[in-house]
Amino acid sequence: MRKYSIAAAIWIAAAAFVLPGCSPAVQPQTNQPSDEKGVPVPASTWDTILASARLGSAAKTYMVKTTGTLIQGSLHSSYSVYGGVNPPDRANFGFVEGNDYTKFYQQGKAAYYYDNGRWKQTQALSDINPYASYAAIIEAAAKRGVKLVQLKQEYVNDEYCDVYRAILPGDIANVKPNWIPDAMEGTTGDIQYTFYVGQTDHYLRQVSTVSVGGLPHVGSMEADVDTVFFDMNQPVAEVTLPKDLVQQLENAGN
């Protein structure tokens, strides 16, 4: 697997963080993920899932954790993104890949990433709210009449969730904002999406994708990505300016 620099890695992590649907696409294979074990539900169930994504999109603060496994031949690579999001334009999260760790902070149009002991300016993400991207995907799937099935209930953090699965066409699942780098451009095959909707608070609590395909400049690759939301509208999810960034900026002004 191609080895990315930390600077490139934070953008790839952010791409998965904001829109996990940009994973490579599912291609026919013997063990291709499917929805065969689910129970078909009415098309109107898409409205329930869409409402859960819109409810999350309206949250003022929340925490999010994305974990991904990328497989290219015999090589496996895992990464994770963890942090707080305060829509519309504040975020603070850490990114781990192997032994590499970096941080990303954004407030408005100002953005920084932490590399080799220092914060460096970078381009601000045009859309930091993954809920908005999920809502757009769900709405498109509902309009297309994509088949939806229900799986067994699962517990996500502190909430029992109703679980739904669909195989989404690539032209829906691969809708991307224009800031995603070329390295994340995938094919247009189908992608398996699994949605976890809280039974009590009705938030979209988790989204999982499974996809297999090819990426330019990288080759054939398989990707499994899980994004979990928690601490909705809780003080712990408040994004504040990192203390070490404050110190660095103050020292730069002296």
VEXFIDREN-535459 format. One line per 10 residues: number of its first residue (from 1); for each residue x, y, z of N, C-alpha, C, O. Coordinates in pm, whole numbers, plus 50000, padded with zeros to 5 digits. Layout:
# residues N
NUM = X/Y/Z/X/Y/Z/X/Y/Z/X/Y/Z; ...
//
This chain:
# residues 254
1 = 50083/49882/50000/50000/50000/50000/50088/50124/50000/50187/50131/50072; 50052/50221/49921/50127/50345/49915/50131/50411/50053/50029/50418/50121; 50247/50458/50094/50265/50522/50223/50247/50672/50207/50322/50737/50134; 50147/50727/50277/50120/50870/50268/50194/50944/50380/50215/50889/50488; 50232/51067/50352/50287/51152/50457/50175/51188/50554/50057/51171/50523; 50213/51238/50673/50112/51278/50771/50022/51385/50712/49901/51383/50733; 50081/51479/50637/49999/51585/50578/49893/51529/50486/49778/51572/50489; 49932/51431/50402/49835/51369/50312/49737/51282/50390/49618/51276/50357; 49788/51215/50493/49705/51123/50570/49590/51195/50638/49479/51141/50645; 49614/51316/50687/49507/51387/50755/49394/51420/50659/49277/51424/50698
11 = 49429/51444/50532/49324/51472/50434/49248/51346/50399/49126/51350/50381; 49318/51234/50390/49250/51108/50362/49160/51070/50478/49048/51022/50458; 49208/51091/50600/49126/51064/50718/49004/51153/50718/48893/51108/50747; 49024/51280/50687/48913/51373/50685/48810/51335/50580/48690/51352/50600; 48858/51282/50467/48765/51239/50363/48674/51129/50415/48553/51132/50394; 48733/51030/50482/48653/50922/50540/48568/50973/50654/48456/50927/50675; 48621/51069/50728/48551/51126/50844/48427/51201/50801/48321/51187/50863; 48440/51280/50695/48325/51360/50652/48230/51280/50566/48109/51299/50573; 48283/51192/50486/48196/51116/50397/48250/50978/50372/48319/50956/50272; 48222/50881/50461/48273/50746/50442/48227/50683/50311/48285/50583/50269
21 = 48127/50737/50247/48083/50683/50120/48186/50694/50011/48167/50637/49903; 48296/50766/50035/48396/50776/49930/48493/50660/49933/48600/50668/49873; 48459/50553/50002/48537/50431/49997/48531/50373/49856/48438/50405/49781; 48628/50289/49816/48620/50225/49686/48495/50138/49676/48438/50099/49778; 48455/50107/49557/48323/50047/49535/48324/49895/49539/48425/49832/49510; 48209/49838/49576/48194/49694/49584/48189/49633/49445/48113/49679/49359; 48267/49531/49421/48267/49459/49294/48221/49316/49319/48241/49264/49429; 48160/49251/49219/48112/49114/49239/48224/49021/49281/48331/49020/49220; 48201/48942/49385/48296/48843/49430/48222/48739/49512/48106/48759/49549; 48287/48628/49541/48222/48517/49611/48169/48559/49747/48057/48524/49784
31 = 48250/48635/49822/48211/48674/49958/48163/48818/49964/48179/48886/50065; 48105/48864/49856/48057/49002/49852/47954/49028/49962/47861/48949/49978; 47970/49138/50040/47871/49170/50142/47732/49184/50081/47718/49235/49970; 47630/49138/50153/47495/49145/50099/47395/49175/50209/47432/49185/50326; 47270/49189/50171/47163/49217/50267/47072/49095/50284/46959/49109/50332; 47120/48976/50246/47034/48858/50241/46979/48817/50377/46873/48755/50383; 47048/48850/50488/47004/48808/50620/46903/48904/50682/46851/48878/50790; 46875/49015/50614/46783/49113/50668/46638/49086/50631/46609/49008/50541; 46548/49152/50703/46404/49144/50676/46362/49269/50598/46382/49380/50647; 46306/49254/50479/46264/49371/50401/46167/49460/50479/46080/49410/50550
41 = 46182/49590/50465/46094/49687/50531/46037/49781/50426/46091/49791/50316; 45927/49850/50458/45865/49940/50361/45959/50054/50321/46048/50091/50396; 45938/50107/50203/46021/50217/50153/46012/50339/50244/46105/50419/50250; 45901/50353/50316/45883/50467/50406/45983/50466/50522/46000/50567/50589; 46050/50352/50545/46149/50344/50652/46268/50435/50624/46337/50479/50716; 46291/50463/50497/46396/50559/50463/46370/50694/50529/46464/50764/50568; 46242/50731/50544/46209/50858/50608/46255/50861/50753/46299/50964/50803; 46244/50746/50820/46289/50737/50960/46440/50756/50969/46488/50828/51056; 46514/50692/50879/46660/50704/50879/46701/50847/50844/46794/50902/50903; 46632/50906/50746/46663/51043/50706/46639/51139/50822/46719/51230/50846
51 = 46529/51120/50893/46499/51206/51008/46608/51195/51113/46642/51294/51178; 46664/51074/51132/46770/51056/51233/46897/51128/51193/46968/51183/51278; 46928/51130/51063/47047/51202/51015/47027/51352/51026/47119/51425/51063; 46908/51400/50995/46880/51543/51005/46880/51589/51150/46921/51701/51180; 46835/51502/51240/46839/51535/51382/46984/51551/51427/47017/51644/51500; 47070/51461/51382/47212/51473/51414/47274/51597/51352/47357/51662/51415; 47234/51629/51231/47289/51746/51162/47255/51875/51235/47328/51973/51227; 47143/51873/51308/47100/51993/51382/47165/52003/51520/47150/52106/51586; 47237/51899/51564/47303/51902/51694/47410/52012/51696/47479/52033/51597; 47422/52080/51809/47519/52187/51821/47660/52134/51847/47759/52193/51803
61 = 47668/52023/51919/47798/51961/51946/47780/51809/51951/47674/51760/51988; 47884/51737/51912/47885/51592/51928/48026/51540/51910/48112/51607/51853; 48048/51419/51960/48175/51350/51940/48157/51246/51829/48046/51196/51807; 48266/51216/51761/48259/51118/51653/48389/51038/51651/48497/51091/51678; 48375/50909/51619/48492/50824/51603/48475/50742/51475/48376/50672/51457; 48572/50753/51388/48574/50675/51265/48693/50580/51268/48805/50623/51295; 48669/50453/51242/48777/50355/51231/48767/50289/51094/48658/50258/51046; 48881/50268/51034/48881/50208/50901/48991/50106/50885/49099/50119/50944; 48964/50005/50806/49065/49905/50771/49077/49901/50620/48978/49879/50550; 49196/49923/50570/49222/49921/50427/49309/49799/50396/49409/49775/50464
71 = 49272/49722/50295/49343/49600/50260/49383/49606/50113/49299/49626/50025; 49511/49588/50088/49562/49580/49951/49651/49459/49942/49766/49460/49987; 49596/49351/49883/49670/49226/49877/49695/49172/50017/49601/49156/50095; 49821/49144/50049/49855/49092/50182/49881/49204/50282/49909/49176/50399; 49874/49329/50238/49901/49442/50326/49774/49495/50388/49675/49518/50318; 49775/49516/50519/49661/49572/50590/49704/49702/50657/49815/49713/50709; 49617/49800/50656/49643/49925/50722/49517/49972/50793/49408/49968/50735; 49530/50015/50917/49416/50064/50993/49438/50208/51034/49552/50251/51052; 49331/50281/51047/49340/50418/51093/49219/50450/51179/49118/50379/51173; 49228/50554/51258/49114/50599/51335/49116/50751/51346/49222/50814/51348
81 = 48997/50808/51352/48979/50952/51371/48886/50970/51489/48780/50908/51494; 48924/51056/51584/48844/51073/51704/48844/51220/51743/48950/51283/51748; 48725/51275/51771/48723/51414/51816/48584/51473/51822/48483/51403/51810; 48580/51604/51842/48455/51676/51855/48423/51758/51732/48513/51807/51663; 48295/51772/51704/48247/51852/51592/48142/51949/51644/48047/51909/51711; 48159/52077/51611/48062/52181/51645/48022/52251/51516/48084/52350/51478; 47918/52201/51447/47879/52263/51321/47842/52410/51344/47794/52445/51452; 47862/52497/51244/47895/52457/51107/48044/52452/51073/48079/52402/50966; 48133/52502/51161/48270/52518/51113/48378/52497/51218/48489/52548/51203; 48348/52423/51326/48451/52397/51427/48470/52247/51446/48373/52172/51457
91 = 48595/52205/51450/48626/52063/51471/48764/52050/51531/48852/52133/51507; 48783/51946/51609/48913/51918/51671/48924/51768/51686/48854/51710/51769; 49009/51703/51609/49020/51558/51620/49162/51509/51596/49244/51578/51535; 49189/51390/51645/49318/51327/51626/49308/51215/51524/49202/51152/51510; 49417/51189/51454/49422/51085/51352/49539/50992/51382/49651/51037/51402; 49511/50862/51384/49613/50761/51411/49619/50662/51295/49516/50608/51255; 49738/50640/51242/49760/50535/51143/49891/50468/51177/49998/50529/51166; 49884/50341/51220/50004/50272/51263/50067/50343/51381/50002/50363/51484; 50195/50380/51367/50265/50453/51473/50259/50605/51454/50319/50680/51531; 50188/50649/51351/50179/50792/51323/50055/50853/51389/49947/50794/51386
101 = 50073/50970/51447/49962/51040/51511/49971/51188/51477/50078/51248/51484; 49860/51247/51440/49855/51390/51418/49721/51443/51463/49629/51366/51492; 49711/51574/51471/49588/51638/51516/49544/51741/51413/49625/51794/51337; 49415/51767/51413/49358/51866/51321/49263/51955/51399/49183/51906/51479; 49272/52085/51374/49183/52182/51440/49132/52280/51337/49208/52328/51252; 49004/52311/51343/48947/52410/51252/48846/52496/51326/48765/52448/51404; 48854/52627/51297/48753/52721/51344/48729/52820/51233/48818/52898/51198; 48609/52817/51176/48581/52902/51062/48668/52864/50944/48673/52748/50904; 48737/52962/50887/48822/52938/50771/48967/52913/50810/49053/52896/50723; 48994/52912/50940/49131/52884/50988/49142/52737/51026/49058/52685/51100
111 = 49246/52671/50977/49265/52529/51005/49413/52499/51022/49499/52560/50958; 49443/52403/51112/49580/52366/51142/49589/52214/51159/49494/52150/51202; 49707/52158/51125/49734/52020/51160/49868/52013/51232/49957/52095/51207; 49881/51915/51321/49999/51902/51406/50093/51799/51347/50054/51684/51326; 50217/51839/51322/50313/51750/51260/50453/51781/51312/50495/51897/51311; 50525/51678/51357/50664/51694/51404/50676/51801/51512/50769/51883/51508; 50584/51801/51607/50595/51889/51722/50545/52030/51702/50557/52112/51793; 50490/52060/51585/50441/52196/51561/50308/52194/51486/50279/52101/51410; 50229/52298/51509/50106/52318/51434/50139/52393/51305/50216/52489/51306; 50079/52348/51195/50100/52411/51066/49964/52442/51003/49869/52365/51016
121 = 49957/52555/50937/49831/52594/50873/49802/52503/50755/49893/52457/50686; 49673/52478/50733/49631/52397/50619/49497/52450/50570/49439/52541/50630; 49448/52395/50463/49321/52440/50406/49205/52392/50492/49200/52276/50531; 49113/52481/50522/48995/52445/50601/48904/52354/50520/48892/52370/50399; 48840/52258/50587/48746/52169/50521/48618/52246/50489/48568/52322/50572; 48566/52227/50371/48448/52301/50329/48320/52252/50397/48222/52326/50404; 48322/52129/50449/48203/52074/50515/48251/51978/50624/48296/51868/50593; 48240/52020/50750/48290/51935/50858/48182/51847/50920/48212/51765/51007; 48057/51863/50876/47946/51792/50939/47911/51666/50860/47842/51674/50759; 47957/51548/50905/47929/51425/50829/47781/51393/50823/47736/51327/50729
131 = 47704/51438/50921/47560/51412/50920/47495/51468/50793/47406/51406/50735; 47539/51586/50750/47481/51647/50631/47505/51561/50507/47418/51548/50422; 47626/51503/50500/47658/51416/50386/47573/51290/50390/47523/51245/50287; 47558/51231/50510/47474/51112/50523/47330/51142/50485/47265/51062/50418; 47279/51257/50529/47141/51293/50497/47120/51301/50346/47018/51256/50295; 47218/51358/50275/47207/51369/50129/47206/51231/50064/47129/51207/49971; 47290/51140/50112/47296/51005/50058/47165/50931/50085/47110/50866/49995; 47115/50941/50209/46991/50873/50247/46873/50925/50165/46790/50847/50118; 46865/51056/50150/46755/51114/50073/46758/51067/49928/46654/51037/49870; 46879/51061/49870/46892/51014/49731/46851/50868/49719/46785/50830/49621
141 = 46889/50786/49818/46852/50644/49815/46701/50627/49826/46643/50541/49759; 46637/50709/49909/46492/50702/49925/46422/50737/49795/46327/50670/49755; 46468/50842/49728/46407/50885/49602/46427/50780/49494/46341/50764/49407; 46538/50709/49499/46568/50606/49399/46491/50477/49428/46481/50390/49341; 46436/50465/49549/46364/50343/49584/46456/50225/49610/46421/50111/49580; 46575/50252/49667/46671/50145/49696/46613/50051/49801/46553/50095/49900; 46629/49921/49780/46581/49820/49874/46647/49836/50009/46768/49859/50018; 46568/49823/50116/46616/49841/50252/46570/49723/50336/46454/49682/50328; 46661/49668/50418/46625/49557/50506/46662/49593/50650/46748/49678/50674; 46596/49527/50746/46623/49550/50886/46695/49430/50945/46657/49315/50920
151 = 46799/49456/51025/46875/49352/51091/46841/49351/51240/46755/49428/51284; 46905/49265/51316/46881/49258/51460/46926/49387/51527/47020/49453/51483; 46857/49423/51635/46893/49542/51711/47033/49527/51769/47077/49417/51803; 47102/49640/51781/47237/49639/51839/47252/49756/51936/47181/49856/51925; 47345/49741/52030/47371/49844/52129/47492/49924/52084/47599/49868/52065; 47474/50055/52067/47583/50144/52026/47606/50245/52138/47521/50330/52165; 47722/50234/52202/47752/50315/52319/47643/50299/52424/47635/50194/52488; 47559/50400/52444/47459/50395/52550/47316/50387/52496/47222/50428/52564; 47301/50336/52376/47169/50340/52312/47143/50213/52232/47226/50173/52151; 47027/50150/52254/46983/50043/52166/46939/50103/52033/46872/50206/52029
161 = 46979/50037/51926/46953/50094/51793/46880/49994/51703/46904/49873/51709; 46790/50047/51621/46736/49972/51509/46838/49977/51397/46896/50082/51369; 46861/49864/51331/46969/49853/51233/46911/49823/51095/46830/49731/51078; 46952/49901/50997/46903/49887/50860/47022/49880/50765/47127/49940/50788; 47003/49803/50657/47112/49786/50560/47059/49801/50418/46946/49763/50387; 47143/49858/50334/47108/49874/50192/47235/49868/50109/47343/49903/50156; 47221/49822/49986/47331/49825/49890/47305/49944/49798/47214/49942/49716; 47387/50048/49814/47363/50174/49743/47442/50180/49613/47560/50144/49610; 47379/50224/49505/47451/50244/49379/47562/50346/49397/47548/50441/49475; 47671/50328/49325/47786/50416/49341/47760/50561/49312/47822/50649/49373
171 = 47668/50590/49219/47643/50730/49187/47572/50802/49300/47568/50925/49302; 47515/50728/49395/47460/50788/49517/47566/50791/49626/47592/50895/49686; 47627/50676/49650/47719/50661/49763/47850/50734/49743/47918/50765/49841; 47887/50764/49620/48016/50826/49593/48007/50975/49566/48100/51033/49510; 47897/51039/49604/47889/51184/49592/47994/51245/49684/47999/51212/49803; 48078/51333/49630/48191/51384/49707/48196/51537/49701/48165/51595/49597; 48233/51603/49811/48263/51746/49804/48392/51767/49726/48473/51675/49714; 48412/51887/49672/48523/51907/49578/48659/51912/49645/48760/51918/49575; 48667/51909/49780/48797/51917/49844/48863/51781/49864/48979/51776/49905; 48792/51670/49835/48854/51538/49852/48964/51520/49748/48940/51541/49629
181 = 49085/51481/49789/49197/51470/49698/49178/51359/49595/49097/51269/49614; 49253/51368/49486/49242/51271/49378/49265/51128/49425/49208/51034/49370; 49350/51111/49526/49383/50976/49574/49261/50904/49628/49264/50781/49641; 49153/50977/49662/49035/50913/49717/48928/50887/49611/48822/50833/49642; 48955/50924/49486/48858/50900/49382/48842/50751/49358/48941/50682/49332; 48720/50699/49367/48696/50556/49352/48618/50523/49227/48589/50611/49145; 48585/50398/49212/48501/50354/49103/48356/50379/49139/48327/50434/49245; 48264/50338/49052/48124/50373/49071/48036/50252/49099/47916/50255/49071; 48094/50145/49152/48016/50027/49185/47935/50046/49312/47935/50154/49371; 47866/49940/49355/47780/49948/49472/47860/49948/49602/47971/49895/49608
191 = 47801/50007/49707/47861/50011/49840/47756/49971/49942/47643/50020/49938; 47793/49882/50034/47701/49839/50139/47702/49941/50254/47807/49972/50310; 47584/49991/50288/47568/50084/50400/47482/50019/50508/47381/49956/50478; 47524/50035/50634/47444/49990/50747/47422/50109/50840/47517/50175/50882; 47295/50137/50871/47257/50254/50951/47203/50208/51087/47122/50115/51094; 47248/50273/51194/47205/50241/51330/47130/50362/51387/47189/50468/51407; 47000/50345/51412/46915/50455/51457/46874/50433/51602/46817/50329/51635; 46904/50530/51689/46872/50518/51831/46723/50502/51856/46642/50577/51802; 46688/50406/51938/46546/50380/51966/46486/50484/52060/46365/50511/52055; 46569/50543/52144/46519/50641/52242/46538/50784/52196/46444/50863/52195
201 = 46662/50818/52157/46688/50958/52119/46669/50983/51970/46663/51098/51926; 46660/50874/51890/46630/50881/51746/46742/50944/51662/46719/50981/51547; 46861/50956/51719/46976/51003/51641/47032/50888/51557/47025/50772/51596; 47088/50922/51442/47169/50827/51367/47299/50810/51446/47380/50902/51452; 47319/50693/51506/47428/50669/51598/47552/50608/51534/47663/50625/51585; 47534/50536/51424/47648/50473/51359/47616/50449/51213/47502/50420/51176; 47719/50460/51130/47710/50425/50989/47832/50341/50955/47945/50379/50984; 47808/50225/50893/47918/50137/50853/47911/50113/50703/47803/50095/50647; 48027/50112/50639/48032/50082/50496/48130/49969/50470/48230/49954/50540; 48099/49890/50368/48188/49783/50322/48201/49799/50172/48101/49807/50100
211 = 48324/49804/50124/48344/49828/49981/48473/49766/49934/48569/49753/50010; 48476/49728/49807/48593/49666/49745/48604/49721/49605/48505/49726/49531; 48724/49762/49567/48739/49816/49431/48880/49861/49407/48974/49812/49470; 48896/49956/49315/49027/50006/49278/49033/50156/49292/48935/50227/49268; 49152/50206/49332/49174/50349/49343/49291/50389/49254/49393/50320/49251; 49278/50501/49180/49391/50549/49101/49513/50572/49189/49500/50616/49303; 49629/50543/49136/49757/50562/49204/49779/50464/49319/49886/50466/49380; 49682/50380/49352/49695/50288/49465/49678/50144/49420/49755/50057/49460; 49576/50117/49337/49548/49981/49292/49425/49924/49360/49347/49998/49420; 49408/49791/49350/49293/49724/49409/49298/49736/49560/49404/49719/49622
221 = 49183/49765/49621/49179/49787/49764/49041/49753/49820/48940/49771/49752; 49040/49705/49942/48916/49679/50015/48911/49771/50136/49014/49794/50200; 48795/49824/50167/48783/49916/50280/48658/49888/50362/48549/49873/50308; 48676/49880/50495/48565/49871/50590/48576/49993/50681/48680/50017/50742; 48469/50071/50691/48472/50195/50767/48351/50202/50860/48238/50179/50817; 48376/50233/50987/48269/50250/51086/48278/50389/51146/48385/50431/51192; 48167/50462/51147/48162/50595/51207/48055/50595/51315/47939/50563/51289; 48095/50631/51438/48005/50628/51553/47993/50768/51611/48092/50839/51628; 47869/50809/51643/47842/50939/51701/47797/50923/51847/47724/50830/51879; 47841/51014/51934/47803/51005/52075/47819/51141/52143/47869/51236/52082
231 = 47776/51150/52270/47781/51275/52348/47715/51390/52272/47771/51499/52260; 47596/51363/52222/47522/51465/52148/47484/51581/52240/47426/51560/52346; 47518/51703/52197/47485/51826/52269/47537/51825/52413/47476/51885/52502; 47648/51758/52435/47707/51751/52568/47830/51844/52576/47900/51863/52477; 47856/51901/52696/47971/51992/52712/48104/51929/52672/48192/51999/52622; 48119/51799/52693/48246/51733/52661/48279/51744/52513/48395/51730/52474; 48178/51768/52430/48200/51778/52286/48228/51920/52239/48243/51943/52119; 48236/52016/52331/48268/52154/52295/48411/52162/52241/48505/52116/52306; 48427/52219/52124/48558/52234/52062/48621/52366/52108/48562/52472/52093; 48740/52357/52164/48813/52475/52208/48950/52478/52143/49000/52376/52095
241 = 49010/52595/52141/49142/52611/52081/49244/52531/52161/49256/52551/52282; 49318/52439/52097/49417/52358/52169/49520/52446/52241/49567/52545/52185; 49554/52409/52365/49644/52491/52445/49781/52505/52381/49841/52613/52385; 49833/52396/52321/49965/52405/52260/49964/52492/52135/50065/52553/52100; 49849/52499/52066/49837/52588/51951/49832/52734/51998/49893/52821/51936; 49761/52759/52107/49756/52894/52165/49897/52939/52200/49937/53051/52168; 49972/52851/52267/50108/52886/52308/50197/52915/52188/50276/53009/52190; 50183/52833/52085/50265/52852/51964/50233/52985/51898/50323/53057/51857; 50105/53018/51888/50064/53144/51826/50111/53263/51908/50153/53365/51852; 50105/53250/52040/50151/53359/52126/50302/53380/52112/50349/53493/52107
251 = 50377/53269/52106/50522/53280/52092/50559/53339/51956/50659/53411/51945; 50482/53309/51855/50510/53361/51721/50490/53512/51716/50552/53581/51635; 50404/53563/51805/50377/53707/51805/50475/53786/51886/50471/53910/51884; 50564/53717/51960/50662/53789/52044/50789/53824/51967/50881/53884/52023
//
